[in-house]
Amino acid sequence: MSDVFFPDAGIQTEILEPGQVSRKVRARGGTLMLVEVFFEDGAIGTEHTHPHEQVSYCLAGEFQFTVEGVTSTLRTGDSVFIPASALHGTRCVAAGRLLDTFTPQREDFLKA
């Protein structure tokens, strides 16, 4: 795999919670990272914080997102901006996929 092109065939799926949540780190470089996250019905993205800014785009499904105590529903085509260090989490209402963008990159997502 190059530092510029990231074909799907070369990207491994990481299982975060068996039968519930998995992800693929898509393209990354400079200060940006793109991650596709797969959720089954009822899966939870536990509330957490990190020093990265994040944008999540709903590719499919339905999610209840909470950012700093404010909850909203994201459906296909909707997106949310999560400021650095904001407390946030999600609950998957209908199986789906999110496309998350982070800046700076989530080094904790990368394998050594």
N, C-alpha and C positions, 0 to 999 in steps of 0.2 A: 504494500500500500504506500502511496506517495504522501507527501506533506500537503498536497493540494486536492487530490481526488480521493473520495471515500466510497468505493462501490459497495453495495449491500452485501455481496457475496463474501467480502473480506471482513465483515463486522460480526463479532460474536454477540449473542444475546446473553446478558447477565441476569440470572434469576435472583431477585431480591427477596421475594416471599413465594415459595413454591405454590403454583396454582392461583396466585393472586396478583403479583406485580413483578414485571421484568423490564429491562431497558437495553437499548443499544446506543452507545456513544457514536453519534454520526460524525459530521465534520467538526474539526477543531483547528485552531491556529491563532496566532497573535494572542489577543485577549478574549476571543469568543469560543464558545463550545455549544454544539447542538446535540440534544439527547432526545430520543424517542422513548416514551415510557408507556408500557402496555398494562392495563388494569382490567381485572375481572369485576363483575357485579359485587358490590359490597366491600371491595378492597379499600384500605385506608392508607393515605399518605400522612403519617403522624405529624402533628404540628412540630415545627422545628424552625431554627434560624440558621443563617449562614451569611458570611460577609459579601456574597456575590449578589449583583442585581440579576433578576430572572424575569423572563417573559415566558408564559405558558400559552400555547395555542392548542385548542381542542380540535384534533383531527377527526375524532369520532367519539360517540358515546355522550354521557352526561355526568357532570361532576359538581359537587357542592364544595366550593372553595371558600376558605376563610383566611383573610389577611388582616392581621392586627384587630381581630374581633369582629370584622365585618364579613358576612357570608353572602355569597351570590352563586347562582347556578351558571355553569359554563356548558354550552352545547356545541355541537359541530359548528366551526367557524368563529366561535367566540375566543377571546384572549384576555389575559390578565397580566399586569405588571406588578412585580413584587420587589419593593425597594430592598437594598442591602440591609441585613439584620432585622427585617420584619418577621414577626412570628406568623407562620402560615402552614396550612395543611389542606388536605382534600379527602373527600369520600366519594368513591365511584358509585353512582346511582344506576348507570347502565354501562355495561362493558365498553371500553373505549381506549383511545390512545391520545396522549399529549405529546406535543413537540415543545421541549423546553430549551430555551437559549439562556446561557449564563455568561456573564462577564464579571470578573475575570474567569478563566476556565476553572472548573471544579477538579483540582488536582487529586482530590480524594476519590474521584470516579475512575482514575487511570490506574491501570495495573503496572507494577514495576517490571 
